[in-house]
Amino acid sequence: MPRLIYEVVQHDEAWAYKVGDVFSEPFATREEAHAAAEQAAANHRLAGPDEHIEYQDPEGGWHEEDEDGADRPDTGVADPQ
């Protein structure tokens, strides 16, 4: 199962969290960014309904698959203080 880390960082003269190279909206304080990261990480772990999905890969090919709504990633928050 994949592990996603929400990292709290300074960004654009404010605070944000990021996953990989994607940043959240800015927050005025580190504490606000940390709380938002905890909430986002918790939401990412919530199970949902099974879904049939279609997606295009980087080469332009289309794929279909059934996704198990209970197959959720392990998430965490990294906040070096």
N, CA, C and O of each residue as an XYZ file, in Angstrom:
324
protein
N       0.847     -1.179      0.000
C       0.000      0.000      0.000
C       0.894      1.244      0.000
O       1.884      1.287      0.731
N       0.563      2.246     -0.801
C       1.400      3.448     -0.857
C       1.339      4.256      0.432
O       0.358      4.192      1.172
N       2.388      5.010      0.689
C       2.428      5.913      1.839
C       2.581      7.329      1.299
O       3.515      7.621      0.552
N       1.659      8.203      1.680
C       1.706      9.604      1.273
C       2.026     10.467      2.486
O       1.387     10.347      3.531
N       3.005     11.322      2.340
C       3.396     12.212      3.429
C       3.000     13.636      3.065
O       3.383     14.150      2.014
N       2.244     14.255      3.927
C       1.880     15.665      3.821
C       2.935     16.433      4.614
O       3.014     16.311      5.837
N       3.741     17.222      3.912
C       4.868     17.906      4.534
C       4.534     19.378      4.747
O       4.150     20.062      3.798
N       4.672     19.877      5.970
C       4.422     21.279      6.290
C       5.698     22.063      5.972
O       6.781     21.732      6.454
N       5.549     23.119      5.144
C       6.702     23.888      4.673
C       6.364     25.375      4.588
O       5.197     25.757      4.505
N       7.406     26.204      4.610
C       7.222     27.616      4.294
C       7.134     27.734      2.783
O       7.894     27.098      2.053
N       6.187     28.566      2.315
C       5.978     28.691      0.868
C       5.326     30.034      0.568
O       4.313     30.386      1.172
N       5.907     30.780     -0.363
C       5.362     32.079     -0.784
C       5.075     32.997      0.402
O       3.983     33.554      0.512
N       6.052     33.151      1.280
C       5.963     34.029      2.451
C       4.817     33.657      3.389
O       4.290     34.508      4.105
N       4.440     32.393      3.380
C       3.398     31.885      4.271
C       3.752     30.440      4.598
O       4.897     30.022      4.426
N       2.776     29.684      5.067
C       2.948     28.259      5.351
C       1.991     27.469      4.483
O       0.923     27.957      4.114
N       2.376     26.260      4.164
C       1.537     25.379      3.351
C       1.907     23.949      3.694
O       2.856     23.698      4.437
N       1.150     23.018      3.144
C       1.593     21.629      3.173
C       1.709     21.189      1.725
O       1.074     21.760      0.838
N       2.520     20.178      1.494
C       2.660     19.672      0.136
C       2.735     18.159      0.150
O       3.162     17.542      1.126
N       2.310     17.583     -0.955
C       2.437     16.147     -1.200
C       3.182     16.050     -2.524
O       2.680     16.492     -3.557
N       4.376     15.474     -2.495
C       5.203     15.472     -3.691
C       5.570     16.896     -4.030
O       6.149     17.602     -3.205
N       5.237     17.334     -5.250
C       5.537     18.699     -5.686
C       4.309     19.602     -5.688
O       4.365     20.711     -6.218
N       3.208     19.150     -5.109
C       1.958     19.911     -5.136
C       1.729     20.577     -3.774
O       1.713     19.913     -2.738
N       1.550     21.912     -3.799
C       1.357     22.693     -2.579
C      -0.123     22.967     -2.332
O      -0.921     23.069     -3.264
N      -0.464     23.081     -1.060
C      -1.812     23.491     -0.659
C      -1.947     25.001     -0.810
O      -1.025     25.689     -1.249
N      -3.105     25.486     -0.439
C      -3.296     26.922     -0.333
C      -2.412     27.442      0.803
O      -1.990     26.660      1.654
N      -2.125     28.740      0.831
C      -1.276     29.281      1.909
C      -2.052     29.448      3.220
O      -3.265     29.658      3.228
N      -1.311     29.349      4.318
C      -1.853     29.564      5.655
C      -0.976     30.595      6.361
O       0.227     30.670      6.111
N      -1.578     31.379      7.234
C      -0.847     32.447      7.927
C       0.177     31.904      8.913
O       1.220     32.520      9.132
N      -0.117     30.749      9.510
C       0.796     30.206     10.527
C       1.115     28.744     10.237
O       0.385     28.054      9.525
N       2.229     28.297     10.812
C       2.616     26.895     10.694
C       1.560     26.018     11.340
O       1.247     24.943     10.827
N       1.010     26.462     12.456
C       0.000     25.677     13.164
C      -1.238     25.455     12.316
O      -1.806     24.363     12.316
N      -1.665     26.490     11.588
C      -2.820     26.344     10.696
C      -2.507     25.359      9.567
O      -3.338     24.519      9.221
N      -1.312     25.464      9.001
C      -0.916     24.551      7.923
C      -0.837     23.122      8.439
O      -1.237     22.187      7.746
N      -0.319     22.948      9.664
C      -0.219     21.611     10.248
C      -1.614     21.014     10.461
O      -1.850     19.855     10.121
N      -2.527     21.793     11.018
C      -3.889     21.302     11.251
C      -4.560     20.923      9.929
O      -5.250     19.907      9.852
N      -4.360     21.735      8.893
C      -4.946     21.434      7.585
C      -4.326     20.171      6.991
O      -5.024     19.371      6.368
N      -3.028     19.990      7.179
C      -2.361     18.781      6.682
C      -2.886     17.541      7.392
O      -3.112     16.512      6.756
N      -3.082     17.630      8.706
C      -3.633     16.497      9.465
C      -5.027     16.141      8.951
O      -5.353     14.965      8.791
N      -5.844     17.161      8.695
C      -7.203     16.923      8.198
C      -7.171     16.297      6.803
O      -7.907     15.349      6.528
N      -6.319     16.828      5.925
C      -6.226     16.283      4.572
C      -5.737     14.837      4.594
O      -6.246     13.998      3.851
N      -4.752     14.546      5.441
C      -4.229     13.182      5.544
C      -5.306     12.230      6.058
O      -5.435     11.110      5.563
N      -6.077     12.674      7.047
C      -7.156     11.840      7.587
C      -8.230     11.590      6.531
O      -8.720     10.469      6.395
N      -8.596     12.633      5.784
C      -9.606     12.474      4.731
C      -9.142     11.514      3.646
O      -9.950     10.776      3.082
N      -7.866     11.518      3.355
C      -7.325     10.652      2.304
C      -7.421      9.174      2.692
O      -7.440      8.303      1.822
N      -7.480      8.894      3.990
C      -7.567      7.513      4.462
C      -8.996      6.980      4.500
O      -9.197      5.781      4.693
N      -9.991      7.847      4.321
C     -11.390      7.419      4.417
C     -11.784      6.536      3.244
O     -11.502      6.851      2.088
N     -12.434      5.441      3.556
C     -12.936      4.547      2.509
C     -14.144      5.182      1.833
O     -14.843      6.007      2.421
N     -14.370      4.790      0.611
C     -15.521      5.272     -0.152
C     -16.107      4.125     -0.946
O     -15.724      2.971     -0.752
N     -17.024      4.430     -1.830
C     -17.626      3.367     -2.636
C     -16.639      2.870     -3.697
O     -15.727      3.590     -4.103
N     -16.840      1.637     -4.131
C     -16.073      1.123     -5.258
C     -16.438      1.954     -6.491
O     -17.576      2.404     -6.620
N     -15.496      2.154     -7.376
C     -15.727      2.977     -8.565
C     -15.129      2.319     -9.800
O     -14.104      1.641     -9.721
N     -15.769      2.521    -10.922
C     -15.206      2.148    -12.213
C     -14.587      3.423    -12.775
O     -15.279      4.429    -12.934
N     -13.286      3.389    -13.077
C     -12.620      4.601    -13.545
C     -12.043      4.385    -14.937
O     -11.742      3.262    -15.342
N     -11.897      5.492    -15.657
C     -11.225      5.534    -16.941
C     -10.191      6.645    -16.849
O     -10.464      7.708    -16.291
N      -9.003      6.400    -17.396
C      -7.983      7.425    -17.371
C      -7.065      7.286    -18.579
O      -6.964      6.224    -19.194
N      -6.398      8.394    -18.899
C      -5.471      8.426    -20.019
C      -4.049      8.444    -19.477
O      -3.732      9.241    -18.594
N      -3.197      7.580    -19.992
C      -1.802      7.557    -19.547
C      -0.996      8.622    -20.292
O      -1.498      9.218    -21.245
N       0.247      8.870    -19.870
C       1.055      9.923    -20.500
C       1.287      9.724    -22.001
O       1.539     10.691    -22.720
N       1.205      8.487    -22.475
C       1.384      8.224    -23.902
C       0.088      8.384    -24.698
O       0.098      8.224    -25.919
N      -1.007      8.689    -24.044
C      -2.274      8.909    -24.735
C      -3.198      7.707    -24.773
O      -4.297      7.797    -25.320
N      -2.773      6.570    -24.199
C      -3.629      5.391    -24.168
C      -4.675      5.487    -23.073
O      -4.423      6.040    -22.002
N      -5.845      4.947    -23.351
C      -6.942      4.960    -22.379
C      -7.028      3.618    -21.665
O      -6.791      2.566    -22.258
N      -7.371      3.675    -20.386
C      -7.465      2.479    -19.555
C      -8.749      2.533    -18.742
O      -9.235      3.610    -18.399
N      -9.291      1.364    -18.440
C     -10.453      1.241    -17.554
C     -10.103      0.245    -16.470
O      -9.439     -0.759    -16.729
N     -10.548      0.522    -15.262
C     -10.364     -0.437    -14.177
C     -11.360     -0.173    -13.063
O     -11.908      0.922    -12.939
N     -11.578     -1.186    -12.266
C     -12.436     -1.066    -11.093
C     -11.541     -0.813     -9.888
O     -10.549     -1.513     -9.683
N     -11.897      0.189     -9.097
C     -11.130      0.548     -7.920
C     -11.913      0.218     -6.660
O     -13.082      0.584     -6.528
N     -11.267     -0.467     -5.745
C     -11.851     -0.825     -4.456
C     -11.845      0.410     -3.555
O     -10.778      0.942     -3.249
N     -13.003      0.863     -3.134
C     -13.115      2.051     -2.297
C     -12.457      1.914     -0.936
O     -12.216      2.916     -0.263
N     -12.161      0.684     -0.517
C     -11.499      0.474      0.769
C      -9.978      0.448      0.635
O      -9.275      0.385      1.644
N      -9.460      0.495     -0.587
C      -8.016      0.462     -0.827
C      -7.467      1.878     -0.716
O      -7.333      2.577     -1.720
N      -7.154      2.293      0.487
C      -6.725      3.656      0.757
C      -5.249      3.669      1.148
O      -4.755      2.694      1.716
N      -4.541      4.755      0.853
C      -3.123      4.819      1.189
C      -2.918      5.069      2.680
O      -3.807      5.554      3.379
N      -1.740      4.729      3.136
C      -1.286      5.106      4.469
C      -0.795      6.550      4.352
O      -0.021      6.865      3.447
N      -1.228      7.419      5.244
C      -0.834      8.828      5.165
C      -0.229      9.268      6.483
O      -0.453      8.656      7.527
N       0.537     10.339      6.414
C       1.137     10.922      7.607
C       1.488     12.370      7.355
O       1.390     12.858      6.230
N       1.903     13.061      8.420
C       2.289     14.460      8.331
C       3.710     14.589      8.842
O       4.043     14.095      9.919
N       4.546     15.258      8.058
C       5.915     15.577      8.467
C       5.963     17.074      8.705
O       5.618     17.856      7.819
N       6.385     17.475      9.885
C       6.425     18.889     10.241
C       7.690     19.155     11.045
O       7.641     19.211     12.274
N       8.821     19.318     10.366
C      10.056     19.628     11.100
C       9.922     20.994     11.772
O       9.590     21.989     11.128
N      10.180     21.018     13.051
C       9.985     22.285     13.790
C      11.286     22.935     14.112
O      11.308     24.002     14.727
